[in-house]
Amino acid sequence: MRIADILILLFLAAIWGASFLFMRISTPDFGPVPLVAFRMTVAGLALTPVFLRKEARALFKTHWWQLLVSGVVGSSISFILLSWASLTLSAGFTALMNSSVPVFSALIAAVWLGERLRTSQFIGLGLGILGVLILVWGKLEFHQNGRGWPIVACVISCLCYGFGVSWIKSKLQGVRPLVASSGSLLGAGLVLIPFALARLPEKSPPLSSWLSAAALALICTALAFVLFFKLIQRSGATVATSVTFLIPFFGIFWGWLFLDEIVTTQMIAGLVVTLLGTGLIIGMIGKRKATS
């Protein structure tokens, strides 16, 4: 793996990990729905140059409703739930919960698409679920201001993202990734605008929240998608997917650095078990090398 690709991988993990910090900062001032509407619309607009190509416009016209479903369920609802959860949960903890996305994606793909799982992947699913249980143990308080419902929101967010992955595999196989990203983000963002207008904050958010929202849209979403697909082209899907292992570490680090969040032994234990399960699921651990 080239040095340039390693740097891209680390930068991608850093900015995706920072998204949980930016949500934690901006959601209280914007509200979950207006923030996500802003994030998705601006990110979608930033990626629209891809539609300068006639082929991209044709793909969008053919698959517009599949792209809309992908954006609304796989991104909008998922981001809204994460943003709402960030009102209560720390940025680091939210990042840790989100690290279980590959676990839920594999589970949904097995049930919905009938994808057969290897023995190692079944073990990975079990470890991933165990990791989530370790993370939430003793935290499921459903009283007012408790962490129970925000944690449930994180789990549903992971399920929505997992649905989005299977939906893309099922309905959008022939659509170029950047076309799918731009179309789904922009379409879902426009759908959210009426709901966002009905929930606008009473006063304009401070500059720090505007900067965080802009960073979410332009850096953590638009730029991140471009870097991710560029990394796939340069180093392959397996290397690009390894970013999954780095995001929660950066999420914890940014929360500790800028928000003085506390990192507990329970969080680290849950992270290790969840990422071990993820490694088995995506084949980065325990995958046999082909013999010649």
Secondary structure, 3 states (H helix, E strand, C coil): CCHHHHHHHHHHHHHHHHHHHHHHHHHHHHCHHHHHHHHHHHHHHHCHHHHHCHHHHHHHHHHHHHHHHHHHHHHHHHHHHHHHHCCCCCHHHHHHHHCCHHHHHHHHHHHHCCCCCCHHHHHHHHHHHHHHHHHHCCCCCCCCCCCHHHHHHHHHHHHHHHHHHHHHHHHCCCCCHHHHHHHHHHHHHHHHHHHHHCCCCCCCCCHHHHHHHHHHHHHHHHHHHHHHHHHHHHHCHHHHHCHHHHHHHHHHHHHHHHHCCCCCHHHHHHHHHHHHHHHHHCCCCCCCCCCC
